[in-house]
């Protein structure tokens, strides 16, 4: 055999060591024998079987049988897959980047996944109409497969198979899995799509951006159109008008390498699918020019915005996007167009080219409108303010400010996680009562940072969890250093107990010379010594990342001071609780958040696990989209899981980019001092603070009289807010948990002061003082502003609907000159649920800011008494009304 053949056999052997394979005959892309996916006799289930098959069939390949291998795959067939995934809240780029185990074939990369135990995934696929409009039998537009979720009794051809069309082998893009355990499970958002395909597939079908289009309906510009456009003459209109009259879209696209007939569709030069996705639209600009839209995701035109010939030329030839360009950039590209046309360049004061592209309208002529300026939409909600510097705990203030400047983050994005991390260092070791009759509360907090991708949420979580991770690392290193001696102690203790038990058995059996029976005290001491030796081998836990609740229960049993769950992405953690059969896990975390109760597991495999005190904090990040899905799935106030995220930070604005500040090194001394201070929190105990009962046992801390007065005043004000029935149920439930947050924050602020001053120097280490209580009040008020945003409290429905109408205008679905009744039907098709009164209210908001007008005319034909016709007129700069508005998803 050749070296290449031996290498191919070795690859197949490695794959067969953990997966079930099927033979793929040479020159094919799949098995041909009947029953290949149901007859075990045809399966390759061992390395030796793989070697035997490939040796007997030179040039053949192998396929991965998903149903028997407990695997699945994502097969992308078209550029439109990114749009389909986006419609159901999945970022395809992030999805692909999250899995290093991919196979490359002819079309691209195919990620492989390990199906969770006990789950069965079916093979499903999404198809859209052919964007080129090709028709099949019966005159119907052919369907094009966009992507497949491959699972169940299907196969995927694997390396080292040879593709029959290209003659090239399938290859691994990243690492080669050595076992099934190497493959990641499908992320929660992909599992959600798989499991709810029947409900979500219509949503993705509706996301197909190209409607079936009959090319006969897209007519060439009429003589009247050409006359209005100026036909290229110097007198015919503006430079943009004359450019559109002189150059057709086919000419401009052809110059850039796009291929297609005069009336389209055109194929993007870099397309991997071979499908022509650049097409003419029925609508035109208000100046009468034809427009195209592209659905190639890699295409510079692929943002699904309509562009006339001038806008296409500006983007492809000069990389100037008229939708985002500055007035100066637009002016410069107009000058270049004038030079190309041989026209005088527009003067500096001319408005030519300084306006953004206009919204397309139907091709029918419309009377001109004298428009004024467009003003931004009203605020959807009261904006979340930035965190005042005064709210930073004094011992950490300078460090948090320095870290925020260096990271380019608002203070609250770092301060929130830092408080959660500090609470994790204290956890259940130290407690505080708000009142004499209230339970003693630990310092554990649930916190999260919410925001769109790429705003450094992970960095913020990392900074907050740093003291916990450092303490955990030190503990693991200590245990590794002492493990040999501790293991020796455990073996000795086990041997001592075995010897005593054997002595007891021989004494009970009797005989000629029975040994002396060991005493009860000796046996008890031996068992206690063994238990202590085994416990010494278990590390003290500060942080957990992805435990099962049963394992987390065991960790809590061995660590009564509590732990903190740190997750970079909380979306998967939260989505897991929505699955059937996991209700008990949800209840477990609900009780662990309280930090005051006990819990008992009874399992066949683990037996009975009793947790005397369960206390857990949570820290992570989440994006607005997944968070919105969790919120939408919640009925009323829910069970309080989301409300437990009391330190949820969701900023409205980020600081201006400051390159110099972000390149300035944070003082190492400042970092070390902050790290040492946070580490010292783990050494505080009630006994050390002087908070004990007369018997000497630890007692909860209490407020000073002045601090108690602060809490009492806050409680009266807070109770009024909770009892305000005009507010939403979920929001009021969130506020209802703030007394516990007040105590936890006050306890953390007090502990930081004690650690900074030293127990001996602090005036009252066993009592939380007035300043700490006042700071806790200020933080509760500040966190309430983020809670309002989380629970969509106080949002204006009419402004939200107005933004929806503008988005439909942006996508070319609602047009200038369209009848109001038609616009309502379009919005209904988009599943916006916007009825007549809601649309009227939204249009009033848009009219007030000058973005649209509603014109009323009598019916055609001059009949009296007919119902008036309402027509929507759209300002050419209507989309500027969105300027300054908050992110659509976060709304």
Beta strands, then each sheet from edge to edge (+ up, - down):
strand 1: 21-24
strand 2: 43-44
strand 3: 61-65
strand 4: 71-76
strand 5: 102-104
strand 6: 109-114
strand 7: 124-129
strand 8: 143-150
strand 9: 155-158
strand 10: 171-172
strand 11: 259-260
strand 12: 266-267
strand 13: 278-284
strand 14: 290-294
strand 15: 446-450
strand 16: 543-544
strand 17: 563-569
strand 18: 599-603
strand 19: 607-611
strand 20: 616-622
strand 21: 647-649
strand 22: 702-703
strand 23: 767-768
strand 24: 818-819
strand 25: 852-857
strand 26: 869-874
sheet 1: 2+ 1- 3+ 9-
sheet 2: 7+ 8- 4+ 6- 5+ 10-
sheet 3: 11+ 12-
sheet 4: 13+ 14-
sheet 5: 16+ 17+ 20+ 15+ 21+
sheet 6: 18+ 19-
sheet 7: 22+ 23+
sheet 8: 24+ 26- 25+
end
